[in-house]
Structures are given as C-alpha cells and as structure tokens.
Amino acid sequence: MKLSKADLDELRRAKEILENPGLAAKLSSLAGAPLEKGMRLLPARLQKGVHEATQAALMKALALAVRSLGGKARLRQVSSPRIEARIEQRVSRVKEYGAKA
C-alpha cells in the first residue's frame, strides 16, 4: 500500500505529537502521580469503589456533553470486561510514557 505525500506528512506529524506530549499532558501526569501512589496504598475493595465512582462520574459527564450537542444523540452505557481491559491497557501505556518524559 503506497501512501501519498500528504498522508505521509500527516502521519509524521501525528507521530511527532504522540512522541512529544504537550505541557498539559506533562503537568497532568505530574499532578496525577501522587494520586496514583495514594491509590496503590488503598485496599483493593476501596480501589474498586473509587474506580467505579470515577467511571460513573465520567459517564455522566460524557452523557451531559452529548446531550449538549442537541439533536437526538444519545449515549448508551457500554460496559464489558474486554473494553475496560483495553482502556486500562492504553491508560497504562500513557502513564508509562509520562513517567519516561
């Protein structure tokens, strides 16, 4: 498969952005590090409760954002262990990347 020059340029730019996180990403990683360490100190049952509460709050915020778009857009609850595992895997990769920066 051959990519056009424009596609290659766009791909290079995306790679550059992903490999060099902006100031906001670095600051959020820095601010989140103590929270992550604190979470690790909690018993597993409390970690699970915090995780579930955070997920519920994010889903409500996302639903509100979707409703604010108007029209008939609706957000349905998507929950499956497979999806959650993939999300957690990607979050872990982002954290690892942030730790290296």
C-alpha positions in Angstrom: 0.0 0.0 0.0 1.5 3.3 -1.1 0.7 6.5 0.9 0.5 9.9 -0.7 3.0 12.6 0.3 0.2 14.4 2.2 -0.7 11.2 4.1 3.0 10.6 5.0 3.3 14.2 6.2 0.2 13.8 8.3 1.5 10.5 9.7 4.8 12.1 10.6 3.0 15.0 12.3 0.8 12.5 14.3 3.9 10.5 15.3 5.7 13.7 16.5 2.7 14.8 18.6 2.4 11.4 20.2 6.1 11.1 21.0 6.3 14.6 22.4 3.4 15.3 24.7 2.4 18.9 25.3 2.7 20.9 28.5 -0.8 20.0 29.6 -0.1 16.2 29.4 3.1 16.6 31.3 1.5 18.7 34.0 -1.4 16.3 34.4 1.0 13.4 34.7 3.0 15.2 37.3 -0.2 16.1 39.3 -1.6 12.6 39.0 1.5 10.8 40.2 0.8 11.4 44.0 -2.8 10.3 43.5 -1.8 7.1 41.8 0.7 6.3 44.6 -2.1 7.0 47.2 -4.5 4.7 45.3 -2.0 1.9 45.5 -1.9 2.2 49.3 -5.7 1.6 49.5 -7.1 -1.8 50.0 -8.4 -3.5 46.8 -12.0 -3.1 47.8 -11.6 0.7 48.2 -9.7 1.0 44.9 -12.5 -0.8 43.2 -15.0 1.7 44.8 -13.0 4.7 43.7 -12.7 3.2 40.2 -16.4 2.6 39.9 -17.3 6.1 41.2 -14.9 7.7 38.8 -16.2 5.7 35.9 -19.8 6.6 36.8 -18.9 10.3 37.1 -17.1 10.3 33.7 -20.0 8.6 32.0 -22.5 11.1 33.4 -20.2 14.0 32.2 -19.9 12.4 28.8 -23.7 11.9 28.6 -24.2 15.6 29.5 -21.7 16.6 26.8 -23.5 14.5 24.2 -26.9 16.0 25.2 -25.5 19.5 24.9 -24.8 18.7 21.2 -28.6 18.8 20.7 -30.4 16.6 18.2 -31.2 13.0 19.1 -27.7 11.9 20.0 -27.8 9.5 23.0 -25.0 7.8 24.8 -25.7 4.2 25.8 -23.9 2.6 28.6 -21.0 0.4 27.3 -19.5 -1.9 29.8 -17.7 -5.1 29.0 -14.6 -6.5 30.7 -12.9 -6.7 27.3 -13.4 -3.0 26.5 -12.4 -2.0 30.1 -9.3 -4.1 29.8 -8.3 -2.4 26.6 -8.9 1.0 28.0 -6.9 0.2 31.1 -4.1 -1.1 28.9 -3.9 2.1 27.0 -4.0 4.2 30.1 -1.1 2.2 31.5 0.8 2.8 28.3 0.1 6.6 28.6 1.3 6.5 32.3 4.5 4.6 31.3 5.1 7.2 28.6 4.5 10.0 31.0 7.0 8.5 33.5 9.7 8.4 30.8 9.1 12.1 29.9 
